[in-house]
Amino acid sequence: MNIAVVGTGYVGLVAGTCFAEMGNRVICCDANQEKIDALNKGIIPIYEPGLADLVKRNAEEKRLFFTTDLKRAVQESQIIFIAVGTPSKNGGDVDMSFVHGVARDIGRFLNDEKVVVDKSTVPVGTAHRVRDIIAKETKHKFHVVSNPEFMKEGAAIEDFMKPDRVVIGVDDDNAAETMKELYAPFVRTGNPVIVMDTRSAEMTKYAANAMLAARVTFMNEIANLCERLGADVDSVRVGIGSDRRIGPSFLFPGIGYGGSCFPKDVQGVLQMARDAKYDAKITRAVHDVNEAQKFILFSKVLAHFGKGKTSLQLVSQNAKASKKDKLEARPTLEGRRFAIWGLAFKPRTDDMREAPSLSIIRRLLEHGARVAAFDPEAMPNAKQAFGDALHCGHTPYDVLEDADALLVLTEWNEFRNPDFDRIKKLLKAPVIFDGRNLYSPARMKQEGFVYHSIGRPTVRK
Ligand code: NAD
């Protein structure tokens, strides 16, 4: 089949490459000229395991093309995927301007009967809106399909090649058949292609992400409670995960979910609820608890190092009422230096969108500390966010020298079995704040560390 994928980000590039890998002819189109130039030179603008080789092979075999020319992409294709970003606007509403803009352009360039597929995560009702936008621009026949994407960054190729399920929202039988034919090679082991109406397909994506976000957040709440009650969340996790009704995945507590999907999709559900005049209390609580969770590790750092040392700071009680500004004594981390392992919102990606590390580093810097960080893939993105305020090292051990403590923020495998003697020698004092529960408290005690983790008793010397 001839396919166009509009938007060559994490989803569009992976989807387009995997469709090409199955023998289709795919044109990936993006508005970002630099990105397309890089791809045409064989440079992959994101880190995703296995992607570079697959792009190279399919481009060399002339099944995968990159262009900024949307007209050509539309006119040479039978199926056109919209995979542009749908970020949150200030206030949480979904920014649909990219999807609507692309829909308008597709309408303008249609030259034949085509299937237009919403691959981006979009609020319920978008397929109808996209249909209206395209219809205003063209007399040609077309069908709009909703085909939400469930891939996980870090395992995106595997997820796309062997999806648990493919969800297809359609209002037309022929379009359903075309989509089933396209996806047939991906579900040869019998995983289902689930066909439904477009509104339900759109809702399925939000419900899946909000459910997973709620599960993680609930575990974080249980972890916080474990700490206060002297229980160990690791034991509790194993204890509940072996119940078949619950299952073991997505039960690991930490420093809050991040990334480009959970935070914005939880906000998306809240927007849809607001529009429908429904009070989505659970979803709102998920968002609020997660925001607080991002600062749990920072509070532990402040409780450990900030005691007794304060600085007078101007505290604005209300941005509009400057009269209410006042000087307040606040704990400070002035003169302290912290080493950070892990910046990406999760391992095996360079994505730092909404990563908890951003909130934690910002707080540390605001409180006068200096920060040095190492991440196997995300340091260029972190440099964009913090510039010279963040020092980055070439190895995990580079950043430890003379630091007051190590903070572990992403569970990269290479941080799981470090050389603890070397860490102890390099740090000023043996103190670790582990936001991902990578190490066993018993081992930390044996190694002589002060060890703070999430939902487990603190190890003190
Ligand atoms: P991204 O920001 O990585 O990529 C979006 C791309 O769209 C960018 O390259 C941008 O330049 C391009 N773009 C914007 N406007 C354009 C236009 N008018 N014409 C052509 N290209 C344009 O986003 P992403 O992470 O790939 O996400 C895309 C969508 O998929 C979002 O709705 C997201 O919620 C959803 N999704 C993402 C993931 C994920 O893991 N990242 C998983 C499932 C679903």
Boltz pocket constraint, residues with backbone or C-beta under 6 A from the ligand:
constraints:
  - pocket:
      binder: B
      contacts: [[A, 6], [A, 7], [A, 8], [A, 9], [A, 10], [A, 11], [A, 12], [A, 29], [A, 30], [A, 31], [A, 32], [A, 35], [A, 83], [A, 84], [A, 85], [A, 86], [A, 98], [A, 101], [A, 102], [A, 119], [A, 120], [A, 121], [A, 122], [A, 149], [A, 150], [A, 151], [A, 152], [A, 153], [A, 260], [A, 261]]
      max_distance: 6.0
